[in-house]
Amino acid sequence: MPQIIINYKNPKTLEALKDFSKYFDFSIQKIDKSKPQKTSLNGVSLISGDKMIDVSDISQIFTGKDIDAKDLRQKAWKRRK
């Protein structure tokens, strides 16, 4: 069965759609947005992160360690020749 997604601002729109669904034989389902979406890139599964995470909690881990991005790349991702 074909599916569509309708975005609406006014709650009365949903009530109108529910009334229409009785006469035009379609169903309305609420989508659970809390599930992370899984995608694949070159065969590797990717899961989207939580946008509500507070990154200030991890700042204590890196504060005062004198770590910069260039040093981190050189140490962590050494290319094998």
C-alpha positions as CSV (number, residue, x, y, z in Angstrom):
1,M,0.0,0.0,0.0
2,P,1.4,3.5,-0.9
3,Q,2.3,5.7,2.1
4,I,2.6,9.4,2.5
5,I,3.7,11.7,5.4
6,I,1.7,14.8,6.2
7,N,3.3,17.5,8.4
8,Y,0.8,19.8,10.0
9,K,0.9,22.6,12.6
10,N,-2.8,22.9,13.6
11,P,-4.2,20.0,15.7
12,K,-7.5,20.5,14.0
13,T,-5.9,19.2,10.8
14,L,-5.4,15.8,12.4
15,E,-9.0,15.7,13.5
16,A,-10.1,16.5,9.9
17,L,-7.9,13.8,8.5
18,K,-9.3,11.3,10.9
19,D,-12.8,12.2,9.7
20,F,-11.8,11.8,6.1
21,S,-10.2,8.5,6.8
22,K,-13.6,7.0,7.8
23,Y,-15.0,7.9,4.3
24,F,-12.1,7.4,2.0
25,D,-10.7,4.2,3.5
26,F,-7.2,5.1,4.7
27,S,-5.5,4.7,8.0
28,I,-3.5,7.2,10.2
29,Q,-0.5,6.0,12.2
30,K,1.7,7.9,14.5
31,I,5.4,7.6,13.7
32,D,7.7,6.9,16.6
33,K,10.6,9.3,16.1
34,S,12.6,8.1,19.1
35,K,14.1,5.2,17.2
36,P,17.5,5.9,15.7
37,Q,17.6,5.6,11.9
38,K,20.0,3.0,10.6
39,T,21.7,3.7,7.3
40,S,24.5,2.0,5.5
41,L,27.7,3.5,3.9
42,N,30.0,1.2,1.9
43,G,28.6,-1.8,3.8
44,V,29.1,-0.2,7.3
45,S,26.0,0.4,9.4
46,L,25.6,3.9,10.7
47,I,23.3,4.9,13.5
48,S,22.4,8.5,13.9
49,G,23.4,10.0,17.2
50,D,21.2,11.6,19.9
51,K,20.9,15.4,19.1
52,M,20.0,16.1,22.7
53,I,23.3,15.0,24.1
54,D,25.1,17.5,26.3
55,V,28.7,17.6,25.2
56,S,29.8,19.8,28.1
57,D,29.7,16.6,30.2
58,I,32.8,15.2,28.3
59,S,34.7,18.5,28.3
60,Q,36.3,17.5,31.7
61,I,37.9,14.5,30.0
62,F,39.8,16.6,27.5
63,T,40.5,19.7,29.6
64,G,44.1,20.3,30.4
65,K,45.3,17.4,28.2
66,D,46.9,19.6,25.6
67,I,45.3,17.7,22.8
68,D,44.7,19.2,19.4
69,A,43.2,17.8,16.3
70,K,46.4,17.5,14.3
71,D,48.2,15.5,17.0
72,L,45.2,13.3,17.4
73,R,45.0,12.5,13.7
74,Q,48.7,11.7,13.5
75,K,48.7,9.4,16.5
76,A,45.3,7.7,16.0
77,W,45.2,7.3,12.3
78,K,48.6,6.2,11.2
79,R,48.8,5.2,7.6
80,R,50.4,1.9,6.8
81,K,52.7,2.0,3.9
